[in-house]
C-alpha cells in the first residue's frame, strides 16, 4: 500500500521519501553497530560475510534488474496499446465515410463521444486502477450505431466486417489498458523486492572497516542504487497514474483531426 501511494506522488517527492530517507536510515546503521560492537569482532566476519554478501548481492541484482525491465516493457506496451486504440478509432472513422447515410453519421458521432468520454472519464478512473462505466456505455452505443447499417451488396458487407473488426480492436485495447491500470508488479514480487533490499543493505552491517566514514559512504551508495531501482519500478508500475504515466495524447490528436475533417457548417440566416 505504501508503494502504491508513492506511485501516485510526484517523482521528486517519491525520491525524497524512498531514496533519500531510506539511504539516510542505511547510513545510520553502521554508526549504531560500531558503537555496540567492537571493530575487531566485526573484522572476524569479513571473509565469511563477504562471500555470503556477494551471493546475496548477485541474486538481488538479478531480481531487481528483471523487475525493472519487466515494468519498463509493460509501460511501453501501455503506450503502444493507446496508440493502437487511437489508430483503430481513426480507421473506423474513415470507414464511416464509406458507410454513409444515417448509420455513418451515427458511427462518427459515437466515435467522437467515445474519445471525449475516454479522456474525461477513463483516464481519471485509471489513476485509481478502475474504469468508467460511462465509457463502457458510450462504446456499447457505438456498436449499436454501427449495427444499424444493413449492407445490400458485397462492398457494404466488406465495409461492415472491417468496421466491426476495428471496433473490436478498440474494445480489446481499452480492456487491456483497464487491466494494466491497477499495477503490473504482483504483490509477492513487491514483498521479495522490499525484503531483499533490507537484507542486502543489512548485510553491510556485518563488515568492519578501519574508517567508519568510508563504510557509511559505501552503505549509502549501495542503498542509493537499490532504492533508485525500486523508485523506477514504483514510478512506472501503474502506467496511467502518477507523474510518469501514459497520457491520452493519441486520442486527443484524433479530435483535432475529426474537427479538421468535418464539413463546414452552412451560415445561419
Buried (B, 14 or more C-beta within 10 A) or exposed (E): EEBBEBBBBEBEEBBEBBBEEBBEEBBEBBEEBBEEBEEEEBEEBBEEBEEEBEEBBEEBBEBBEEBBEBBBEBBEBBBEBBBBBBBBBBBBBEBBEEBEEEBBBBBBBBBBBBBBBBBEBBBEBBBEBEBBEBBBEBBEBBBEBBBEBEBEEEEBEEBBEBBBEBBEBBBEBBEBBBEBBBBBBEEEBBEBBEEBBEEBBEBBBBBBBEEBEEBBEBBBEBBBEBBBBBBBBBBBBBBBBBEBBBEBEBBBEBBEEBEEEEEEEEEEE
